């Protein structure tokens, strides 16, 4: 599952809080929706790795960490805080 792969990769950022939420079903009928889900995700994460980083830098760090997973999904919402 994509959510499991995301969580596994994000574990490298030593999160103190991590939620990978598949929100695909709430986007049924919208662009990018796929039967079976795994098209729309929300990540809520707190990590000391975000300390001193701007919002944009945090997003870039998460995208870089997820790497080749990002092009496999349609939408990714990020809620990132330092811990």
C-alpha positions, 0 to 999 in steps of 0.5 A: 500500500502507498500509505505504508510506503509513505510512512516507512520513508517518512520515519527517516525524518524521526517524526514525533507525530505521523498520520498518513490519511487516504482521503480518496473516497471523499474525492469520488467523482473528482479528477484523479479519483481511482477505484480502490483509493490511494489517489488523494492523501493527507500527511499530518506530521511533526518532526524536529527535522522541520526546526528552522525551516520555512513552510516551503522548505518543509514541503520540499523536504517531504516531497524529496523524502517520498521521492518516486511515490509522489508522481503515483498519486493525484493529490497530497495535502501536508500539515507539517510542524516542528516538534 
